[in-house]
Amino acid sequence: MESLNEQLYLIKKKFPDQMERIEELFESNEDFRALCLDYILCVKHLHRFKQEFGEKKLSIEEYRNVRHELEDEITQFIFNE
């Protein structure tokens, strides 16, 4: 199993000025933790699809849209809670 920092690397990379807030929410908020894990899984699948299928537009674009939606939700948690 990956450590907390390994799991949160992608999110911290996306929001570098909010690293402490991300860790705090990840440790204390089950909904935020689930959202982060969904985001990490989405990004990993997107990377895998790019490698396996090249630019197969539909699958890649769908996951990009999901990634953006998850990023928006993470942003709401970080800045509105």
N, CA, C and O atoms as a DFTB+ gen file, in Angstrom:
324 C
 N C O
     1  1       0.842      -1.189       0.000
     2  2       0.000       0.000       0.000
     3  2       0.886       1.251       0.000
     4  3       1.930       1.287       0.650
     5  1       0.458       2.247      -0.724
     6  2       1.228       3.484      -0.814
     7  2       1.079       4.296       0.472
     8  3       0.053       4.231       1.149
     9  1       2.119       5.059       0.793
    10  2       2.056       5.924       1.959
    11  2       1.159       7.123       1.666
    12  3       0.790       7.368       0.517
    13  1       0.821       7.847       2.691
    14  2      -0.015       9.045       2.555
    15  2       0.592      10.030       1.567
    16  3      -0.116      10.554       0.707
    17  1       1.880      10.288       1.673
    18  2       2.528      11.232       0.763
    19  2       2.519      10.746      -0.679
    20  3       2.349      11.540      -1.604
    21  1       2.703       9.442      -0.872
    22  2       2.652       8.896      -2.226
    23  2       1.252       9.022      -2.819
    24  3       1.095       9.333      -4.000
    25  1       0.243       8.779      -1.994
    26  2      -1.134       8.893      -2.454
    27  2      -1.486      10.338      -2.800
    28  3      -2.190      10.594      -3.776
    29  1      -1.004      11.260      -2.015
    30  2      -1.389      12.657      -2.180
    31  2      -0.469      13.441      -3.112
    32  3      -0.715      14.621      -3.360
    33  1       0.566      12.825      -3.624
    34  2       1.525      13.528      -4.470
    35  2       0.839      14.247      -5.631
    36  3       1.110      15.419      -5.889
    37  1      -0.043      13.544      -6.320
    38  2      -0.701      14.138      -7.489
    39  2      -1.562      15.341      -7.118
    40  3      -1.618      16.325      -7.855
    41  1      -2.220      15.256      -5.989
    42  2      -3.086      16.361      -5.558
    43  2      -2.236      17.528      -5.064
    44  3      -2.529      18.688      -5.356
    45  1      -1.197      17.215      -4.327
    46  2      -0.293      18.275      -3.874
    47  2       0.388      18.954      -5.059
    48  3       0.639      20.159      -5.037
    49  1       0.679      18.182      -6.073
    50  2       1.291      18.745      -7.282
    51  2       0.318      19.711      -7.964
    52  3       0.728      20.743      -8.495
    53  1      -0.961      19.371      -7.944
    54  2      -1.988      20.213      -8.558
    55  2      -2.238      21.478      -7.727
    56  3      -2.535      22.534      -8.286
    57  1      -2.120      21.378      -6.415
    58  2      -2.356      22.491      -5.500
    59  2      -1.136      22.687      -4.586
    60  3      -1.235      22.459      -3.381
    61  1       0.000      23.103      -5.134
    62  2       1.243      23.132      -4.353
    63  2       1.224      24.085      -3.161
    64  3       1.969      23.876      -2.203
    65  1       0.410      25.103      -3.196
    66  2       0.348      26.049      -2.079
    67  2      -0.570      25.589      -0.959
    68  3      -0.710      26.277       0.052
    69  1      -1.195      24.435      -1.129
    70  2      -2.178      23.959      -0.156
    71  2      -1.812      22.598       0.448
    72  3      -2.692      21.852       0.876
    73  1      -0.538      22.282       0.481
    74  2      -0.107      20.955       0.934
    75  2      -0.574      20.633       2.350
    76  3      -1.070      19.535       2.600
    77  1      -0.425      21.562       3.265
    78  2      -0.840      21.300       4.649
    79  2      -2.343      21.113       4.750
    80  3      -2.813      20.224       5.461
    81  1      -3.096      21.939       4.049
    82  2      -4.554      21.840       4.070
    83  2      -5.003      20.504       3.486
    84  3      -5.931      19.881       4.001
    85  1      -4.359      20.068       2.430
    86  2      -4.701      18.792       1.803
    87  2      -4.454      17.650       2.789
    88  3      -5.311      16.781       2.948
    89  1      -3.310      17.638       3.444
    90  2      -3.012      16.588       4.427
    91  2      -4.013      16.616       5.571
    92  3      -4.491      15.569       6.007
    93  1      -4.332      17.814       6.060
    94  2      -5.286      17.968       7.157
    95  2      -6.659      17.401       6.768
    96  3      -7.257      16.635       7.524
    97  1      -7.148      17.782       5.588
    98  2      -8.448      17.290       5.133
    99  2      -8.418      15.785       4.874
   100  3      -9.373      15.076       5.192
   101  1      -7.325      15.304       4.300
   102  2      -7.210      13.877       3.994
   103  2      -7.280      13.056       5.275
   104  3      -7.902      11.994       5.302
   105  1      -6.649      13.540       6.326
   106  2      -6.627      12.805       7.598
   107  2      -7.937      12.919       8.365
   108  3      -8.295      12.009       9.112
   109  1      -8.662      14.030       8.191
   110  2      -9.822      14.284       9.051
   111  2     -11.178      14.159       8.366
   112  3     -12.199      14.099       9.052
   113  1     -11.222      14.119       7.045
   114  2     -12.502      14.162       6.352
   115  2     -12.624      12.962       5.409
   116  3     -11.915      12.867       4.407
   117  1     -13.528      12.061       5.748
   118  2     -13.696      10.837       4.968
   119  2     -14.135      11.128       3.536
   120  3     -13.675      10.463       2.608
   121  1     -15.006      12.094       3.343
   122  2     -15.460      12.445       1.991
   123  2     -14.311      12.979       1.147
   124  3     -14.177      12.621      -0.024
   125  1     -13.481      13.839       1.741
   126  2     -12.334      14.376       1.013
   127  2     -11.345      13.268       0.678
   128  3     -10.798      13.230      -0.424
   129  1     -11.116      12.364       1.634
   130  2     -10.197      11.247       1.408
   131  2     -10.696      10.387       0.244
   132  3      -9.908      10.017      -0.627
   133  1     -11.991      10.066       0.217
   134  2     -12.558       9.273      -0.869
   135  2     -12.439      10.015      -2.203
   136  3     -12.140       9.408      -3.231
   137  1     -12.671      11.314      -2.180
   138  2     -12.546      12.128      -3.381
   139  2     -11.108      12.112      -3.900
   140  3     -10.879      11.983      -5.103
   141  1     -10.160      12.241      -3.004
   142  2      -8.747      12.200      -3.393
   143  2      -8.381      10.845      -3.996
   144  3      -7.690      10.778      -5.012
   145  1      -8.845       9.773      -3.370
   146  2      -8.529       8.443      -3.882
   147  2      -9.167       8.222      -5.254
   148  3      -8.574       7.576      -6.117
   149  1     -10.367       8.755      -5.455
   150  2     -10.991       8.698      -6.786
   151  2     -10.156       9.467      -7.804
   152  3      -9.956       9.004      -8.926
   153  1      -9.676      10.631      -7.415
   154  2      -8.861      11.456      -8.307
   155  2      -7.576      10.725      -8.688
   156  3      -7.199      10.693      -9.859
   157  1      -6.914      10.148      -7.710
   158  2      -5.664       9.429      -7.950
   159  2      -5.914       8.258      -8.898
   160  3      -5.139       8.039      -9.829
   161  1      -6.975       7.514      -8.671
   162  2      -7.317       6.391      -9.543
   163  2      -7.622       6.877     -10.961
   164  3      -7.189       6.260     -11.934
   165  1      -8.353       7.961     -11.078
   166  2      -8.680       8.533     -12.384
   167  2      -7.414       8.923     -13.135
   168  3      -7.275       8.606     -14.316
   169  1      -6.494       9.604     -12.467
   170  2      -5.256      10.043     -13.109
   171  2      -4.421       8.840     -13.548
   172  3      -3.836       8.844     -14.631
   173  1      -4.372       7.821     -12.707
   174  2      -3.617       6.615     -13.068
   175  2      -4.225       5.927     -14.286
   176  3      -3.499       5.488     -15.178
   177  1      -5.554       5.831     -14.328
   178  2      -6.212       5.224     -15.484
   179  2      -5.977       6.056     -16.739
   180  3      -5.731       5.505     -17.812
   181  1      -6.049       7.349     -16.612
   182  2      -5.811       8.230     -17.755
   183  2      -4.408       8.008     -18.308
   184  3      -4.225       7.911     -19.522
   185  1      -3.432       7.928     -17.434
   186  2      -2.053       7.683     -17.852
   187  2      -1.936       6.329     -18.559
   188  3      -1.282       6.209     -19.595
   189  1      -2.585       5.313     -17.978
   190  2      -2.538       3.979     -18.570
   191  2      -3.204       3.970     -19.941
   192  3      -2.683       3.366     -20.878
   193  1      -4.355       4.637     -20.066
   194  2      -5.038       4.697     -21.364
   195  2      -4.168       5.376     -22.410
   196  3      -4.113       4.939     -23.560
   197  1      -3.498       6.428     -22.018
   198  2      -2.618       7.115     -22.968
   199  2      -1.526       6.180     -23.461
   200  3      -1.205       6.153     -24.649
   201  1      -0.958       5.415     -22.537
   202  2       0.108       4.491     -22.912
   203  2      -0.405       3.347     -23.776
   204  3       0.217       3.001     -24.781
   205  1      -1.538       2.754     -23.393
   206  2      -2.044       1.567     -24.072
   207  2      -2.735       1.875     -25.397
   208  3      -2.615       1.111     -26.355
   209  1      -3.445       2.972     -25.451
   210  2      -4.307       3.223     -26.600
   211  2      -3.941       4.477     -27.383
   212  3      -4.674       4.892     -28.280
   213  1      -2.824       5.067     -27.046
   214  2      -2.467       6.311     -27.713
   215  2      -3.503       7.374     -27.401
   216  3      -3.911       7.522     -26.249
   217  1      -3.924       8.098     -28.389
   218  2      -4.904       9.165     -28.191
   219  2      -6.306       8.709     -28.591
   220  3      -6.952       9.327     -29.438
   221  1      -6.756       7.647     -27.988
   222  2      -8.116       7.170     -28.217
   223  2      -9.059       8.204     -27.604
   224  3      -9.322       8.196     -26.402
   225  1      -9.542       9.064     -28.437
   226  2     -10.203      10.298     -28.002
   227  2     -11.298      10.111     -26.964
   228  3     -11.286      10.808     -25.950
   229  1     -12.219       9.227     -27.166
   230  2     -13.385       9.154     -26.295
   231  2     -13.012       8.804     -24.856
   232  3     -13.397       9.518     -23.930
   233  1     -12.270       7.720     -24.657
   234  2     -11.913       7.301     -23.304
   235  2     -11.062       8.343     -22.607
   236  3     -11.301       8.676     -21.446
   237  1     -10.085       8.848     -23.306
   238  2      -9.191       9.836     -22.710
   239  2      -9.946      11.111     -22.374
   240  3      -9.762      11.666     -21.291
   241  1     -10.782      11.580     -23.268
   242  2     -11.526      12.814     -23.024
   243  2     -12.503      12.649     -21.859
   244  3     -12.677      13.571     -21.062
   245  1     -13.139      11.484     -21.756
   246  2     -14.041      11.231     -20.635
   247  2     -13.293      11.302     -19.311
   248  3     -13.775      11.921     -18.362
   249  1     -12.130      10.679     -19.235
   250  2     -11.360      10.709     -17.999
   251  2     -10.811      12.102     -17.709
   252  3     -10.695      12.490     -16.547
   253  1     -10.479      12.843     -18.731
   254  2     -10.065      14.232     -18.518
   255  2     -11.201      15.033     -17.902
   256  3     -10.987      15.823     -16.983
   257  1     -12.398      14.826     -18.408
   258  2     -13.557      15.533     -17.852
   259  2     -13.794      15.138     -16.405
   260  3     -14.074      15.995     -15.566
   261  1     -13.684      13.846     -16.102
   262  2     -13.847      13.381     -14.721
   263  2     -12.758      14.000     -13.850
   264  3     -13.030      14.456     -12.739
   265  1     -11.529      14.016     -14.354
   266  2     -10.423      14.609     -13.590
   267  2     -10.711      16.062     -13.271
   268  3     -10.507      16.492     -12.136
   269  1     -11.182      16.829     -14.244
   270  2     -11.488      18.241     -14.005
   271  2     -12.617      18.407     -12.994
   272  3     -12.566      19.302     -12.150
   273  1     -13.622      17.566     -13.069
   274  2     -14.715      17.627     -12.100
   275  2     -14.205      17.319     -10.691
   276  3     -14.580      17.987      -9.727
   277  1     -13.350      16.306     -10.580
   278  2     -12.786      15.959      -9.276
   279  2     -11.884      17.073      -8.760
   280  3     -11.894      17.370      -7.565
   281  1     -11.114      17.688      -9.635
   282  2     -10.277      18.824      -9.228
   283  2     -11.140      19.965      -8.695
   284  3     -10.782      20.604      -7.706
   285  1     -12.273      20.221      -9.344
   286  2     -13.180      21.267      -8.879
   287  2     -13.721      20.941      -7.494
   288  3     -13.803      21.820      -6.636
   289  1     -14.091      19.681      -7.270
   290  2     -14.590      19.283      -5.956
   291  2     -13.504      19.389      -4.891
   292  3     -13.773      19.836      -3.776
   293  1     -12.284      18.983      -5.222
   294  2     -11.168      19.098      -4.276
   295  2     -10.940      20.569      -3.942
   296  3     -10.721      20.915      -2.781
   297  1     -10.989      21.427      -4.942
   298  2     -10.817      22.865      -4.728
   299  2     -11.875      23.385      -3.764
   300  3     -11.567      24.186      -2.881
   301  1     -13.106      22.944      -3.923
   302  2     -14.173      23.383      -3.028
   303  2     -13.890      22.960      -1.584
   304  3     -14.096      23.743      -0.657
   305  1     -13.425      21.739      -1.396
   306  2     -13.085      21.287      -0.051
   307  2     -11.965      22.138       0.537
   308  3     -12.051      22.586       1.680
   309  1     -10.930      22.355      -0.240
   310  2      -9.745      23.072       0.256
   311  2     -10.088      24.498       0.647
   312  3      -9.685      24.959       1.714
   313  1     -10.817      25.194      -0.188
   314  2     -11.014      26.617       0.014
   315  2     -12.334      27.000       0.670
   316  3     -12.517      28.165       1.023
   317  1     -13.263      26.057       0.846
   318  2     -14.566      26.411       1.390
   319  2     -14.895      25.740       2.702
   320  3     -15.965      25.991       3.255
   321  1     -14.041      24.915       3.214
   322  2     -14.390      24.219       4.451
   323  2     -13.716      24.845       5.621
   324  3     -13.893      24.390       6.751
